[in-house]
């Protein structure tokens, strides 16, 4: 065998095996039919890929080498066509907690009567704001409500990370604070179907649609800290008020777009952190790509490196005092309306505006 022939075979072998690395789990997760059928077909494809590679290098297999390779190529072409036919949907039987996406619009020059004095300014009207009462992870009382928020009363934005798989991986939430003490939290989540379970690998293969949920902190934060037992950290972000407003409206626009043009969630490329990054790059220049956008448990360090976290104490002190779980658990013994205030007690910078 010549050197050129050996290099060509090696390249073809790697291509075949690489295609199988994508195709086998794609068939496993997305092929219609019972599990036994999906396992069988995925296994046969893996065996076919290995046979093709063996035939490339086995001297006596020259008679069937190219027939196997041709069959494998036709399978790949058909699989790519099938893969592109799988499109996201907006009308599945969704799990109750992601049954609705937030809907909203701005009322120009609306009248704000939420404070002591009536003021006139732009009002953000939202429908489908989640306000569940969580008793256990499976037992809850659902509430979907409407809210109005005066945009000129935006005072803060906070970054929350909920660690559900060790220190490296966390779910990212962004919470907007208003001068009347209310907080509105946004979370980019998988939109599971009823009785569907999350799979990190399945999230790479069009297993779930994407959802933007707006919720009360006593729902979407408390379910993570108090009910699921995840480790939740909160950081006050430094950001101009105009940019806070633009980020809030970007979340609403993203959700409105998903109503008419649903998208798939992707564990690596379209998730709770990468979508926030994409929105921020539309609002400001110079945000670098970084491994911490994938290892989202380290996202606060990334934000700190952009000088965008509260600077009242060094970052090490911010991180050491960012855990809200003890305060969140203690808040269960207090008035339900005090949750947001109590979880911020002792958080550096949380008593100041973001700007």
C-alpha atoms as one frame of an Amber mdcrd trajectory, in Angstrom:
protein
   0.000   0.000   0.000   1.413   3.384  -0.980   1.645   6.298   1.422  -0.952
   8.236  -0.573  -3.354   5.298  -0.531  -2.866   4.859   3.203  -3.598   8.525
   3.899  -6.719   8.396   1.721  -8.002   5.294   3.523  -7.291   6.819   6.907
  -9.190   9.980   5.966 -12.124   7.941   4.641 -12.154   5.785   7.775 -12.288
   8.840  10.038 -15.072  10.325   7.911 -17.151   7.140   8.150 -16.647   6.829
  11.900 -17.365  10.539  12.408 -20.617  10.225  10.473 -21.587   7.254  12.641
 -20.887   9.246  15.815 -23.612  11.658  14.669 -26.002   9.205  12.995 -26.223
   6.507  15.666 -27.472   8.790  18.512 -29.594  10.769  16.022 -31.455   7.567
  15.148 -31.597   6.534  18.797 -33.249   9.765  19.931 -35.333  10.842  16.949
 -36.312   7.774  14.900 -40.059   7.127  15.276 -41.123   3.828  16.769 -40.642
   1.720  19.902 -37.372   1.717  21.793 -36.449  -1.813  20.712 -36.693  -0.794
  17.040 -34.580   2.338  17.586 -31.925   0.345  19.439 -31.819  -2.300  16.716
 -31.511   0.164  13.833 -28.900   2.259  15.645 -26.891  -0.870  16.383 -27.048
  -2.042  12.768 -25.816   1.348  11.542 -22.901   1.216  13.980 -22.009  -2.305
  12.771 -22.238  -1.203   9.117 -19.859   1.721   9.780 -17.343  -0.615  11.436
 -17.605  -3.134   8.592 -16.908  -0.376   6.073 -13.782   0.662   7.946 -12.567
  -2.936   8.322 -13.178  -3.576   4.613 -11.072  -0.555   3.696  -8.036  -2.072
   5.385  -8.620  -5.804   4.932  -6.710  -6.957   1.812  -9.082  -9.786   0.911
 -12.198  -7.582   1.215 -11.585  -5.645  -1.994 -14.559  -7.330  -3.692 -17.119
  -5.897  -1.267 -15.226  -2.827  -0.052 -16.827  -0.307  -2.382 -20.257  -1.916
  -2.278 -20.278  -1.483   1.485 -19.014   2.093   1.192 -21.631   2.883  -1.479
 -24.428   1.501   0.674 -23.195   3.483   3.648 -23.054   6.668   1.566 -26.641
   6.200   0.361 -27.710   5.648   3.968 -26.013   8.899   4.998 -27.658  10.872
   2.191 -31.086   9.503   3.145 -30.385  10.218   6.834 -29.438  13.845   6.160
 -32.675  14.336   4.202 -34.653  12.737   7.051 -32.852  14.916   9.615 -33.745
  18.123   7.798 -37.382  17.029   7.681 -37.560  17.122  11.502 -38.846  20.611
  12.318 -39.707  22.248  15.656 -43.372  22.484  16.622 -45.416  24.867  18.767
 -48.438  22.665  19.483 -47.253  19.570  21.334 -48.705  18.241  24.609 -46.358
  20.301  26.775 -45.368  19.728  30.383 -47.420  22.075  32.614 -44.451  24.227
  33.689 -43.600  25.104  30.066 -47.118  25.008  28.660 -47.022  28.724  27.856
 -44.380  31.123  26.610 -44.514  34.682  27.876 -46.274  37.175  25.623 -45.818
  40.904  25.842 -45.970  44.364  24.324 -45.083  47.893  25.309 -47.830  50.420
  25.994 -46.394  53.764  24.964 -47.016  56.560  27.447 -49.099  54.373  29.736
 -50.240  55.450  33.188 -48.419  53.785  36.087 -50.580  53.548  39.188 -48.511
  50.941  41.035 -46.686  53.491  43.216 -47.782  56.258  45.545 -47.705  58.834
  42.763 -49.171  58.286  39.338 -46.552  58.637  36.619 -46.680  58.464  32.862
 -44.222  56.379  30.877 -43.854  53.220  28.822 -45.482  50.180  30.408 -44.493
  46.608  29.618 -47.623  44.451  29.597 -46.982  40.719  29.939 -49.314  37.745
  29.710 -48.463  34.168  30.716 -46.168  35.103  33.602 -45.631  31.931  35.634
 -46.385  32.024  39.352 -46.590  28.376  40.410 -46.819  27.262  44.025 -44.392
  24.338  44.326 -45.090  21.764  47.052 -42.756  19.090  45.678 -41.010  18.670
  42.328 -44.105  16.833  41.030 -46.839  18.516  43.091 -47.625  22.144  42.311
 -50.483  24.581  41.892 -50.217  26.269  38.481 -50.883  29.959  37.955 -50.348
  31.887  34.708 -50.932  35.582  35.245 -50.751  39.001  33.591 -48.425  41.737
  34.803 -47.595  45.358  34.016 -44.163  46.858  34.656 -43.258  50.559  34.289
 -40.062  50.517  32.248 -38.791  53.789  33.711 -38.806  52.102  37.128 -36.241
  49.459  36.162 -33.540  49.571  38.814 -31.456  46.417  38.615 -30.555  43.240
  36.814 -29.222  40.158  38.571 -27.498  37.036  37.282 -28.490  33.755  38.939
 -26.775  30.423  38.382 -28.425  27.202  39.531 -25.921  24.355  39.724 -27.616
  21.070  38.916 -24.622  18.991  37.769 -21.541  19.959  39.756 -19.668  23.269
  39.812 -19.043  23.386  36.061 -22.649  23.206  34.807 -25.414  25.566  35.881
 -28.716  26.880  34.613 -28.649  30.630  33.953 -31.464  32.977  34.958 -31.689
  36.762  34.655 -33.862  38.767  37.056 -35.004  42.354  36.537 -35.760  44.539
  39.551 -38.147  47.493  39.769 -38.318  50.414  42.171 -41.484  49.055  43.812
 -39.592  45.944  44.988 -40.920  43.540  42.371 -38.638  41.220  40.406 -39.293
  39.509  37.097 -37.111  36.530  36.191 -36.478  35.155  32.714 -35.293  31.642
  32.013 -34.481  30.008  28.676 -35.490  26.370  29.093 -36.160  23.146  27.260
 -39.811  22.828  26.354 -40.499  19.283  27.455 -43.546  17.343  26.472 -45.709
  15.887  29.211 -43.930  12.978  30.974 -40.731  13.645  28.977 -37.425  13.573
  30.855 -34.377  15.726  30.189 -31.351  14.183  28.527 -28.161  16.201  28.048
 -27.224  14.100  25.010 -30.775  14.155  23.667 -30.597  17.935  23.795 -27.957
  17.755  21.055 -30.317  15.888  18.716 -33.530  17.902  18.322 -35.125  16.243
  21.320 -36.683  19.440  22.730 -38.004  22.770  21.580 -36.869  26.039  23.156
 -38.927  28.017  25.685 -38.636  31.490  27.193 -40.333  31.596  30.589 -41.007
  34.743  32.622 -41.832  34.063  36.259 -41.929  35.273  39.830 -38.742  34.517
  41.772 -40.816  32.722  44.407 -41.620  30.239  41.640 -38.690  29.840  39.260
 -35.877  30.459  41.756 -37.475  28.787  44.764 -38.248  25.554  42.871 -34.521
  25.203  42.233 -33.182  26.242  45.639 -35.848  24.809  47.948 -37.596  22.019
  46.042 -34.939  20.462  43.794 -32.064  21.260  46.159 -29.875  22.872  43.509
 -27.120  25.268  44.576 -28.228  28.757  43.538 -26.001  31.851  43.428 -27.043
  35.474  42.843 -24.892  38.358  41.577 -25.807  42.009  41.046 -24.882  43.083
  37.516 -23.638  46.545  36.581 -25.451  47.838  33.498 -26.829  51.167  32.259
 -30.573  51.531  32.697 -31.129  51.877  28.955 -29.339  48.585  28.333 -31.312
  46.861  31.100 -34.471  47.949  29.328 -33.169  46.700  25.975 -32.205  43.324
  27.461 -35.626  42.927  29.086 -37.380  43.728  25.812 -34.998  41.392  23.951
 -36.249  38.525  26.124 -39.851  39.433  25.306 -39.061  39.712  21.586 -37.314
  36.311  21.669 -40.387  34.702  23.205 -42.755  36.409  20.772 -40.644  35.119
  17.878 -40.803  31.560  19.230 -44.601  31.652  19.068 -44.532  31.953  15.290
 -41.121  30.391  14.565 -40.306  27.701  17.134 -36.703  26.585  17.480 -34.983
  23.523  18.849 -33.007  23.676  22.057 -29.402  22.558  21.718 -27.362  21.572
  24.762 -24.202  23.210  23.427 -25.250  25.958  21.029 -28.790  27.160  21.811
 -29.353  27.099  25.558 -29.952  29.207  28.654 -26.520  30.856  28.423 -25.745
  31.098  24.719 -29.054  32.839  23.964 -28.356  35.472  26.634 -24.911  35.952
  25.095 -26.488  36.329  21.651 -28.911  38.955  22.953 -26.117  40.863  24.676
 -23.963  40.911  21.538 -26.816  42.734  19.822 -26.760  45.365  22.576 -23.021
  45.895  23.011 -19.811  45.293  21.106 -16.689  43.426  22.111 -18.051  40.496
  24.112 -15.526  37.680  23.555 -16.338  34.045  22.968 -15.161  31.976  25.918
 -15.298  28.381  27.186 -17.258  29.646  30.195 -20.249  30.235  27.927 -20.412
  26.428  27.592 -19.296  25.581  31.142 -21.958  27.906  32.491 -21.119  27.234
  36.123 -18.181  29.568  35.522 -20.298  32.267  33.851 -20.056  34.707  36.806
 -16.252  34.752  36.394 -16.738  35.571  32.707 -19.127  38.427  33.529 -16.719
  39.703  36.188 -13.913  39.731  33.611 -16.065  42.104  31.533 -16.284  44.441
  34.600 -20.026  43.856  34.661 -20.562  42.588  38.226 -20.966  44.744  41.316
 -17.610  46.197  42.298 -18.343  46.826  45.982 -16.035  43.912  46.892 -13.525
  41.788  44.912 -14.941  38.879  42.913 -13.722  36.225  45.371 -15.791  37.914
  48.077 -18.763  38.233  45.723 -18.620  34.518  44.976 -18.193  33.533  48.622
 -21.317  35.473  49.607 -23.474  34.707  46.553 -25.143  31.493  47.756 -28.849
  32.122  48.451 -29.979  28.655  49.569 -29.930  29.282  53.349 -31.892  32.523
  52.940 -34.280  30.897  50.447 -35.040  28.035  52.834 -35.548  30.475  55.711
 -37.908  32.507  53.525 -40.370  29.595  53.579 -41.085  30.556  57.194 -41.813
  34.176  56.240 -44.432  35.949  54.174 -44.482  34.712  50.575 -44.012  38.261
  49.303 -40.664  38.586  51.092 -38.807  35.915  49.098 -37.001  38.276  46.724
 -35.980  40.656  49.491 -34.759  37.915  51.820 -32.588  36.088  49.276 -30.713
  39.348  48.595 -29.828  40.075  52.203 -26.061  39.904  52.513 -25.457  39.773
  48.737 -22.781  42.415  47.962 -24.191  45.279  45.918 -27.763  43.936  45.927
 -28.931  46.995  47.886 -27.813  49.310  45.072 -29.128  49.970  41.552 -27.264
  48.388  38.664 -26.365  51.792  37.203
